[in-house]
Structures are given as structure tokens and as C-alpha cells.
């Protein structure tokens, strides 16, 4: 994995500044500390920071290739998992390869297939290719948005970068926040609207999209969309197909020229990845490394809830022993979780998921000492139906995003002349309703299947995108690459069109995946109730965060000016229940407020 950034101005080539491109690239160096490089042509500046994973010796970027009298140049961030097949196919079409790196496969894919190249790629990626013949730059992003790419168009200059901080390195790009940005912060974050960079005039290239920049400007188009189609497979056939697709995805993603490990929580998703990976490693005479996460004081403080019915502690270690992995348990000190809250904001460029972010940041920093590549279980719940809103209609059909249990919790803490809460709620309800309308469905399908489609569509488009963003920023801040086998688009395409009766067989969430992994996992794991990413339950954490928040309130800043302190006191003295997803309760809200104030200060946010 890597970072990419650059400037493009074909109308006024002199506007492209090598110093600015290099400065932005330096700010993103944490994503690729192994090497860096730049390329400049008339009207184009490209920069790359490299985290060497495949072909460390030969994969330097920007990478160039010569064809039909033209030199093409690419900067690329990602991994292609069908690279070997594409390499053979492209060689048959006249491609000549100098490296074993997948970057060169992507470059030749563009050279020989042009704008249609992304449809051939199975992987996680963002890239930019300079095409001198067409005098344009071509961009593309992977189907599910695992890898990020942001841009800003200031006059006739296009700036792009893997993270928003890379854009803000340019004086022309300002951290301006309007009402739509405020509404995303107070109603939705860590979820953001597709294509939005939250700041005004900063955008994210949507997943499954390609773009071209030339003298006429910027044009964006989707190259892939989720489609509704009839599927008449029975439960046994569906399970066999999912098993085949999933095992193939995991095995493809084990390729690495640097040390690789798996994040093993002991839940169904990470255990399934671990089982397949460990089997493949044994065949090759190797031992798989795994990691699980714990928190100081959790054993004494954990209390079961609807969303987190069991602790992971006993499951991960037992399965690791059974599968024969080299297992490490990482424990996050409470003080470290709190201290990393500020760094998590700098990594994400937004106030995110509080200690859910900061702890992952801490764990990735520890893992980097031994491993550079990780496999993780994100995306399974969104695809297979692991959340309550898949089977609880009152959550899905309440005219707002179902993972937001109380949309008023955060915005109600602020002065309404700032946030215009009612107007914002109406606006975002409209966005949610339109997304429901946009969901592809089949005419005449039963209500249960239609509901499952909508839940999948909303979950993958919004909720899953936020989890992928968290994983990318927290890991890449420590130069750790995370791969997500469940995000293989072939799995989503297939499962999306299966009847809900198969996915929820016997009233069990993710029944299809459980059936598919029968034989790979012991029953105690196979039929275990879903438990999300772990968080700290130590009451000392809330006290530390409250002190941090009070310190922020004692000085000038955004919170000191706009927070309703009486409502904050009511929150502190009241009951603590989840208000977002499965993990965000009062301690996380207090920490999020602290992060918000840090963000306004560190990013010099301008209210407009």
C-alpha cells in the first residue's frame, strides 16, 4: 500500500508546482515510508510514497511503460489479486513486463484496455495514469471503496491525494465547513455521504468510479454497479458457492513478499479467514501468525449487551491453539487508548469512532514491529446480514439510517443557530429515502427479500464504507496494509441476489456463511452470536476522557463557544446507552466531543 497525490492543469501548465506536489507527498509519507518518487510532464505532477509489499526491488513508482511510441506513467495504491491471470492475458496482447509487481499489471491494463481497465481488476486500489497521447489523466477506485482518493478542483487546477490532509497542504484548498458538512459531523459521522470530503469543495472519488481529467475538465462515471438478478440456487448450492468464492478470495490475498498475519477476534468472520489461511500456510510448510485485541480492565468490567453479548478473550486463544497459529494477544492500556484519541483524528482527518479508532491505531503500531500485511474480517456483516436492522423492520423503516439509534444525541448538544438541526434532519432523511429508492430490486419479490436488499445496499454504501475508512487510516498511519477478503466484489454480487430465507435460515443471522464454513470451524465458533470489534469497558477510561474534555472546555475553542454545557451535564449524569451502531455509548460520545474540538483546532476549520 502507498499514497498517491498530484496536481493537474492542462490549460495552464505553469500552475503545476513541483514544490507543492512534493510538500503534499511529504505529509502523506506515513502511508509509504519505504520510498518516494515524482513525475512531471506539461500540466501534470504525480507523486508516490511506497510501502513495499510485492517485488520490493523492482516496484518503484511512479512507474512507466512504453507502447506505440508513447510513455505511460502510473501512481498506484493497492493490491490486485488476479494479477497473474491478467499478466498472462496482457502478455498475449503485446504487453512486456519488467517486474513482478502488480503496479505494472494495472498500468498495462490501462494501456491495452483503456477506460475499461477497472472492470478487469479484482482488488483494492486507487490509481492515476498519465496518457500523453490523449493528454489526460485517468483515475479509478476499487468497487467497494477499500482504498481512498480525494480531490479538489480550484479554478482549472485539480488536486488529488489519498487523504484529505494531502489536499490541505495546498493553500488554494481551504478547510471550510458549511451546513452540509456540519450535518454530516453531528448526525452521521463516522459515516459520511458518498463522494463527500465533509469540507466544502473537497470530494472523494466514489467507489466503483473512474474519472478523466483533460483540457475540458473533470468527468466521473461509474464502471460497476450492484445489480438485482434472479437466483434460484438452493441453500446447499449457495453455501458451496460462497465457500468456493470466499476460500479463493482468502488464498489470493495471502500473496506477500513481506510478513503477513491475520487479525483473529474469535468471531465467525475473522475465524473463517484464519481457518482458510492457516490451512494454506500448513500446505506450504509455514505457520500463520495471528493477533487478537484486549483492553486493560475489560475482564473485570465487561457486561453483556444486545450488541456485544460475549467477550472475545476465550474464543480467539482457543481457536488459535486448535488451528496451530503463532498467536499474540495485544492489550491496550487505558491511558494509551485515551492518549491516542488526538492522533486518531490526525490519521482520519475527522473525529471518528473515539476509542474504537484510537485503540486500532495503537494495535497497528504494535503489529508493525513484526508484520506489514494483515487480513481482517470487515464487510461480512454488511454482505451476509449480521446486523439487527436486517431482521428488525422497525430499525430499517424508521425514515433514517438504521444504525443511528438516536439522531438527536450529538446535535442536541449544540446551539441551534449554529447547526439548524431540524433542517439538517430533513435533508439527511431525504438522502436516506433516496438511497432506499436507488437500491436495485426485482419486481414481484417478497417483502423479506426486498427488505434484505435495502439493508444490504444501505449498509454497504454507508456503514461499511465508514469501517473501511477507519481500517485504512488507522493501519496506514502506521504503514500497515490491511486486506479484507469479504470485500471481494464477487461475493457481494452473488449473496446480494440470494433469498433472505437462505441467508437467515432458522432465524440465525449469517446462517449462509455459517453453513458455508461448516467443517472449517468448531461449532462453538461457527454458531457463536455476533460480537463486534472490541472496545474498552474500563470505567477509568470514561473518567480520563471526561477530564480531557473539561480541559478543552476551559480554553477557547469550538466547544467552549458552541456547546450547551447544561445538556452535557445531563448526558454525564444520565444513563449510558448506544446511540450509534453497536459500540458508541456515553464514553465514546465524550471522547468524540474531545476529538471534535481537537479537529477544529488542528485543522484550522473555517465555518462558512
Steps between C-alpha positions, in 0.01 A plus 500: 500500500604853440387858456447689179453871442543759232394811306357523149441807283507449125373852428769677705789256536708756691251473789634155583754547778759234568560644845131475590472146367804397702376673814164320481682174440713556808189541715381157380834324555358291788309294242817411313823540694710266285555725198361799314511642153354768275416544133440823312380570149332800342203577722544189718671429832476154660649386833523161668598373846564127502432231756682208337293181513552330163830501309677741737797534264318554172178676587612863530247768407406708312525211252523541124439278198558561126244401238439617142736792531363628833623485860214442746549579871310369804481570873308226676382406850367149554525130428366305201407142585452368146832642385644171374203430273502855367875490443469195271206652315675833450820332384293331231384845392853636469587622850865471607563475874819602680387425859286255697314791662124537453549873431628408156196279440270793574700729273487256207131443567442867430735505199323209329142530632477873551212631709354150531800377699344516853238237416781248451657563842424298812651686790520811711638801320514862403727611220573779253645442152642779287417436133711738286331403175157603626653772719297388800528332838279200569393413857321196645397371843412145605139383503434512875722795582761324710770744386435876519545782252404865559509796266432873481449711189619858554443700185657293224744312727411154629669385820476135612632300795446178691397698809340840556810628680686466171256741338514748787876528444408731209413858594225503237310219677335634815355307799160667470199343668146587394164379629508175302840426651371581850201271449727216397711558811216517751257252348705249303870476588691276491280437196525767229299552183632318191730724301531757780821614666289678767683828432340722239645444150695190609368177354573129504502303178206262559564125518474316168565823311747616239586854400680683222665839527590677177485851353119494514490430873407207725260221403399225746304184419423170673655190348317249726167493678328246721226331299184315604458170315301181554683215676340160546783321685396297800664533842756224440606642164519850645721383787731315264530802271571737789759260637675483163495877447612577854783247510624622163493862624699416814761295316551771239556756772774301674755600236764725656876549488497640856370343827123441507260422788126476570295695754314232697227610740350155544178607325363330190651734240860522616496131596390403150787697346746352749386142435545528123829690529644262759415201281675659202805586709523140627499373143795727429685390814450833677332613822243777486528787749184638661415787734211567733421818692417557865470800729634568845226437755247348258493160664374655821273761336331323207118477505308321228264705280276435199777625272796344683372182667839335563859592561752382238776410742447126534398431140802641316766321702322165491452513123857612441623199697271267307611638161867507600564870441771707665262711704564831676258678732546877500359689798436873476566699820210728588725805507640418156150467352420850625834648398460374144165678452672810362726302269196310372349832389820585313499156339135513393477873423173495694367427848406136455420213733689618806671209681393261223737697278770580754535141619531370143764763439687378811471132400623565146800685638584191708445261209729699269796378706451152353256513208419733212197327344183394683178325403185617679133403515327827402203497256350163596214640709395744229498228232358202691253684725666509840341815640166525683354736239504217245231313691343769720279708266440769764871588471514502120170678432514797734587765243867529596818299487436192716833494683428846648284410799451861608591761236449785750765386749791702365338787317283574804814596692558805280336837446235476234593830337822320403372158395138558381414152623149463356611608153795261515286207608256563214789520254662175613168320522458591136843357422407178678165474319668557163757231577216260573344590164837453327534145631462250214206263557309238303138546404275267693755385759372437851521761775772312691727491194435866420574600860825302495608667177438847639683414822795368300503800268492756780750306711758457225461854369524677836577291809757272337667796332563658841653179637727468197605862539584442868702191423692666217590818691592338832710229336666712232592767755736229626597374152300178541297364209165339581324273252133409529408171328126544554520818287555290188228634270419151373375403846277808527359454149403142573366534854300817417272294276439205732165469681493630856364162610842352415703778659287495818420129510352393833486861618881510537688799366765412241370145486628470143858579596480263796379221275773581246774473765377174653799270527747784522398621846389336826132543589573728796640755254287413199174573685627768731284814534648801319736712707643819342847651518585517871500824694613598848250445780734630768319776695834674545497581128185711529652694788821569305302614196277722712809671638637549148168649394485734798848623417386585148195682637718710729676661206377685194393286209203358314349315797547791739305722263222274373443210743193505727666416833172436678413226253850362529455474877170318448679258271775436754249439781256291293484139388751378244352327195626452146407779261695388192556148373593240757783670683443873542367573850558787744878453543540503124281812469711687754814392316345600167431850634864524604605385152267755341665787686846370414398478133377859486826620653750280315338541158423871542142432395315800358123519550325638191 
